[in-house]
Amino acid sequence: MNQPIETDALVIGAGPVGLFQAFELGLLGIQSHIVDTLPYAGGQCIELYPDKPIYDIPGTVATTGRQLVASLLEQLKPFKPAFHLNQQVNALARQADGRFLVETSANPSSANPSFLTQTIFIAAGVGAFQPKKLTVHGLDIFAGTQLFYHLDAQADFADNFVGKQVTIVGSEDTAVEAAIQLATLPSNSITLLHRRDVFNAAPDKLEAMRSLIASGKLQLRIGQIAGFEEQQSRLTALQVTDVDGKTEPLPVEMLLVLQGLSPKLGPVAEWGLDIERKQLKVDTEQFQTNEPGIFAVGDINTYPGKKKLILCGFHEAALASFAAAALVFPDTPTLLQYTTTSTLLHQRLGVTHS
Ligand SMILES: Cc1cc2nc3c(=O)[nH]c(=O)nc-3n(C[C@H](O)[C@H](O)[C@H](O)COP(=O)(O)OP(=O)(O)OC[C@H]3O[C@@H](n4cnc5c(N)ncnc54)[C@H](O)[C@@H]3O)c2cc1C
C-alpha cells in the first residue's frame, strides 16, 4: 500500500459546512484535507438547489446555492486545502499513536487512498450523494470509460464527448443542462432519452432544450432501456423500448446517466460512533462525538435544539476548530483573535494593508 497522507485535520464532506470548517481550521493555523464522494464541492447547495435563493445567510441579503459555494471556496483559498473528490470515506480506525487511519474508496493504485490524521471533522450532511444508477444488468462495466454519472465541471471533461454519439438519460435540471451544453459541441450527435416527454428544469432551460430539438441539434427519444449491445468490449448501442412496446437499438459511444443523486448515510453509521436517528451525537461545547478527536458538524450531527441550518453549521465549525486546536497544539493555548485586528490572522489570510 502507498504511504498514507499525514495531516492534522481531515474534513469528510465538502458541503457548505465542511468548506467553512476548513476555513476556521485555517484561521487557527491547521491545514486540512477535504474528501467528498462528489466530483465537486458544495453538497446539498450544489446538488439540490444550485439556482434557488437563500435568504438567511448572515449579512447576505440573498444568494443562491451556487453563489454561496463559490464564495466559500474563494474565502478558503488562502489556506490551500487539498481536495480529494470522487471518493468516499469508507473506514476509520484509531492507531497505536492515537491518530486515525482513514481509508477512502479511491483506487488503491492511486497515489494516496488513505490518510493518517490527528483530528477528523465529519461534515457528511445527509450522507454521501450517490448517483441513481440504471438497473440494466452488466452495463456498469463501462463506468468510467463510456458510462458516466456526472458531467464533470472540469473544462476538459466535455472534450471526451466531442464528435461522439452521446446519449443522456434523465429528465431533471442536470440532464437538461448537460443536453444543452453538449448539443453545442462541434459535430456531435446528442440524444436525450427519458421514459416520458416530461422534463423538470428552469423555464429558460426547457425553452433552450426545445429549440435545440426543433433545430435538429438535439434528438429526443422517449422510451426505456431494455438492454445493450457491445462489440469487442465496447458499448455500441442501447436497446430502447418505446411506449408501444417496440424495442429498437440506439447507437451510443458515450452514455451520461443523470437521473439525480440520493444521499446514503453509508459507512458513517459503521464507525462505532454514538448515533441517534441517523445523526451523530455531539456535545455543544466542542461538537465532538463520543470519540475524542472526531468532531461532527452540520446536518450530520444532533444535540438538544439542533436546527439543520447552514448558519448553525458555521457556528459548530468555529467551536470545533478551537477544540481541535487544543489537541493539535497541546502546549500553546489558542486565544480568540479577531480577523479585523490580528496581525497573525492577516498573515494567515495573506491580507496586506496599503
Ligand atoms: C431544497 C433545500 C433548500 C434549503 N434551503 C436552506 C436555506 O435557505 N437556509 C439554510 O440555512 N439551509 C437550507 N437548506 C439546508 C442546507 O442545505 C443544509 O443545512 C446544508 O447543506 C448542510 O451542509 P453540510 O455541509 O452539513 O452537508 P451537505 O450539504 O449535505 O454536504 C455533505 C457532503 O458530504 C459528502 N459525504 C457524505 N458522506 C461522505 C463520505 N463517507 N465520504 C465522502 N463524502 C461524504 C456528501 O457527498 C456531501 O457533498 C436547504 C436544503 C434543501 C434540501
PDBQT file of the ligand as one rigid body, heavy atoms in Angstrom, charges set to zero:
ROOT
HETATM    1  C1  LIG A 401     -34.153  22.492  -1.078  1.00  0.00    +0.000 C 
HETATM    2  C2  LIG A 401     -33.337  22.900   0.129  1.00  0.00    +0.000 A 
HETATM    3  C3  LIG A 401     -33.289  24.240   0.482  1.00  0.00    +0.000 A 
HETATM    4  C4  LIG A 401     -32.546  24.655   1.600  1.00  0.00    +0.000 A 
HETATM    5  N1  LIG A 401     -32.530  25.972   1.958  1.00  0.00    +0.000 NA
HETATM    6  C5  LIG A 401     -31.816  26.378   3.032  1.00  0.00    +0.000 A 
HETATM    7  C6  LIG A 401     -31.813  27.754   3.442  1.00  0.00    +0.000 A 
HETATM    8  O1  LIG A 401     -32.472  28.599   2.828  1.00  0.00    +0.000 OA
HETATM    9  N2  LIG A 401     -31.060  28.093   4.537  1.00  0.00    +0.000 N 
HETATM   10  C7  LIG A 401     -30.342  27.176   5.253  1.00  0.00    +0.000 A 
HETATM   11  O2  LIG A 401     -29.671  27.550   6.215  1.00  0.00    +0.000 OA
HETATM   12  N3  LIG A 401     -30.355  25.854   4.889  1.00  0.00    +0.000 NA
HETATM   13  C8  LIG A 401     -31.066  25.449   3.818  1.00  0.00    +0.000 A 
HETATM   14  N4  LIG A 401     -31.098  24.122   3.477  1.00  0.00    +0.000 N 
HETATM   15  C9  LIG A 401     -30.333  23.160   4.298  1.00  0.00    +0.000 C 
HETATM   16  C10 LIG A 401     -28.833  23.231   3.948  1.00  0.00    +0.000 C 
HETATM   17  O3  LIG A 401     -28.646  22.976   2.574  1.00  0.00    +0.000 OA
HETATM   18  C11 LIG A 401     -28.084  22.201   4.795  1.00  0.00    +0.000 C 
HETATM   19  O4  LIG A 401     -28.270  22.545   6.162  1.00  0.00    +0.000 OA
HETATM   20  C12 LIG A 401     -26.599  22.235   4.437  1.00  0.00    +0.000 C 
HETATM   21  O5  LIG A 401     -26.386  21.850   3.098  1.00  0.00    +0.000 OA
HETATM   22  C13 LIG A 401     -25.830  21.284   5.356  1.00  0.00    +0.000 C 
HETATM   23  O6  LIG A 401     -24.495  21.376   4.995  1.00  0.00    +0.000 OA
HETATM   24  P1  LIG A 401     -23.466  20.207   5.321  1.00  0.00    +0.000 P 
HETATM   25  O7  LIG A 401     -22.157  20.715   4.812  1.00  0.00    +0.000 OA
HETATM   26  O8  LIG A 401     -23.622  19.825   6.743  1.00  0.00    +0.000 OA
HETATM   27  O9  LIG A 401     -23.961  18.926   4.475  1.00  0.00    +0.000 OA
HETATM   28  P2  LIG A 401     -24.238  18.681   2.922  1.00  0.00    +0.000 P 
HETATM   29  O10 LIG A 401     -24.547  19.941   2.205  1.00  0.00    +0.000 OA
HETATM   30  O11 LIG A 401     -25.258  17.593   2.886  1.00  0.00    +0.000 OA
HETATM   31  O12 LIG A 401     -22.848  18.132   2.378  1.00  0.00    +0.000 OA
HETATM   32  C14 LIG A 401     -22.344  16.893   2.842  1.00  0.00    +0.000 C 
HETATM   33  C15 LIG A 401     -21.308  16.382   1.869  1.00  0.00    +0.000 C 
HETATM   34  O13 LIG A 401     -20.664  15.244   2.460  1.00  0.00    +0.000 OA
HETATM   35  C16 LIG A 401     -20.418  14.271   1.469  1.00  0.00    +0.000 C 
HETATM   36  N5  LIG A 401     -20.256  12.982   2.138  1.00  0.00    +0.000 N 
HETATM   37  C17 LIG A 401     -21.133  12.345   2.948  1.00  0.00    +0.000 A 
HETATM   38  N6  LIG A 401     -20.630  11.171   3.399  1.00  0.00    +0.000 NA
HETATM   39  C18 LIG A 401     -19.391  11.070   2.852  1.00  0.00    +0.000 A 
HETATM   40  C19 LIG A 401     -18.369  10.064   2.926  1.00  0.00    +0.000 A 
HETATM   41  N7  LIG A 401     -18.497   8.950   3.656  1.00  0.00    +0.000 N 
HETATM   42  N8  LIG A 401     -17.230  10.279   2.204  1.00  0.00    +0.000 NA
HETATM   43  C20 LIG A 401     -17.064  11.396   1.442  1.00  0.00    +0.000 A 
HETATM   44  N9  LIG A 401     -18.010  12.371   1.343  1.00  0.00    +0.000 NA
HETATM   45  C21 LIG A 401     -19.154  12.197   2.038  1.00  0.00    +0.000 A 
HETATM   46  C22 LIG A 401     -21.644  14.364   0.556  1.00  0.00    +0.000 C 
HETATM   47  O14 LIG A 401     -21.369  13.840  -0.741  1.00  0.00    +0.000 OA
HETATM   48  C23 LIG A 401     -21.905  15.889   0.555  1.00  0.00    +0.000 C 
HETATM   49  O15 LIG A 401     -21.280  16.540  -0.529  1.00  0.00    +0.000 OA
HETATM   50  C24 LIG A 401     -31.828  23.677   2.372  1.00  0.00    +0.000 A 
HETATM   51  C25 LIG A 401     -31.860  22.336   1.997  1.00  0.00    +0.000 A 
HETATM   52  C26 LIG A 401     -32.610  21.940   0.889  1.00  0.00    +0.000 A 
HETATM   53  C27 LIG A 401     -32.645  20.489   0.512  1.00  0.00    +0.000 C 
ENDROOT
TORSDOF 0
